[in-house]
Amino acid sequence: MQKPYAPPSAGGKLNGKIQRILASMLPRLQPSRKELHEDYLAAQILMERLRRIVPMEIEVALMGSAAKGTSLMGNRELDIFLLFPKKYPHDKMCGLGLQYAKAAFKGEKTQLRYAQHPYLRVFAGKYSADIVPAYKINSIEEKGSAVDRSQLHAKYVKERFRAADLRPDVLLLKRFLKNIGAYGAELRIEGFSGYLCELLILHYGGFAQLLHAASAWKNPKIDVAGHYASKEMPAFFDAPFIVIDPVDQKRNVAAVVSQTSLSRFIFHARSFLKRPSGKFFFSQKQQHSASRMRKLIASRKTHVLALRFAAPQVVDDILWPQLKRASQCIVKSLSAQDFQPFGYYHWSDGKECVLLLELSHGQLSCVRRVSGPAIYFAQDCEKFLSAHKNALNLHLEHERLVAVEKRAQCTVEGALKAALKTPRKLGIPENFCPLVKKYRLLPTSALLSKKYLEFLGDYFTRKLS
């Protein structure tokens, strides 16, 4: 039988209502004994299939949340590592790892995926398992690739959970972050990884204590193991949120966390402490209908465009940051042409991408006013006159030169068409250039199709809670 939740004391700040809410959440977060047993058996069966294939010198080990006991209820994802001796060259280790994994799971549905090097995802019944080749190491100095750290992470966390079982607090944090859209280290999300959650709970001694600390964060820098207790952190740790990896002092565990994800966490930590409620863990996602969304968009009386183009065939952790960059480049180009976007949003399902643009106006005057230097600066005046010699009109307004020029594009559609003929000039990533050139504007009827409704709702109905 699971113990009732009793969070450590938070210096009097942890009131009874918060304790009751946290305790009531745990039955919805903690896997049952039956589920834990099923997970254990599934992991053992998959690992045994690998052990029958790999040589004795290669260790088959369970990693990730399942190994540390920090998996949320219903999570059927496993991480299984093939730990090679360091005598294997890196390329051979990767190649053999994939070869062994494919042989062990021949006949099962598999998917080749990539992190620092390739690994195999296996789908077996209701479980998915990532089979990851790595080197067996005992310290970070022996690291041959980034994934080698995982075994040190597992060891570090498990040892400390033996002293104080804070795993329920980790589950609370994961669910809290999941509910506000800030859980997951994928570059699509730019949120908190599972390991980061574990470190924060260990560092602060509990979920509620973390919320109290986070509510006062400003440019937080956390050195869990005290690597930089007597010296300044290096300048390369330049990020909104810094958490030094206790097993690798040169790594920021929170490097992927965006300013938006960090701000969401701080804001909702304050909100929960002010008005504690179960809705911070399980809020109901709003459902959107096409008719409601059409009315909502029309009521804003803005100019809405949706650019659709094919997605490049790359992994998600390349696709999403490049899509973000491409979107920013397009918005910057429109801004330079005086089309100031009210807001924008991007989306992809891996097959296509959509950039949603909302502007206050879709059409501008056919002339633009360029304010020049004051007449007291002779050289600057000469340069301005030379640069605008073909202007429709040059004149003085008080002490300043002013040029009136014909605008190259009067509509946002025309500005987009002209700019995206040469996407490289805008700084759009190479993978996207040939695809963006073939963009199409989605008509309203297509934009309001079921495929895009959630994406539209995320932009047009977003709110703090």
Secondary structure, DSSP 8 states (H G I E B T S, - for coil): ----------TT-S-HHHHHHHHHHGGGTS--HHHHHHHHHHHHHHHHHHHTTS-TTSEEEEEHHHHHT---TT--EEEEEEEE-TTS-HHHHHHHHHHHHHHHTTTSEEEEEESSSEEEEEEETTEEEEEEEEE--SSGGG-SSGGGHHHHHHHHHHHHHHHS--HHHHHHHHHHHHHTT-B--STTT--B-HHHHHHHHHHHTSHHHHHHHHTT-SS-EEETT-TTTTS---TT--SSSEEEETTEEEEETTTT--HHHHHHHHHHHHHHHHS--GGGTS-------HHHHHHHHHHHT-EEEEEEEE--SS-HHHHHHHHHHHHHHHHHHHHHTT--EEEEEEEE-SSEEEEEEEES-SB--SEEEEEEEETT-HHHHHHHHHHTTT-SEEEEETTEEEEEEE-S-SBHHHHHHHHTTSHHHHT--TTTHHHHTT-EE--HHHHTSHHHHHHHHHHHT----
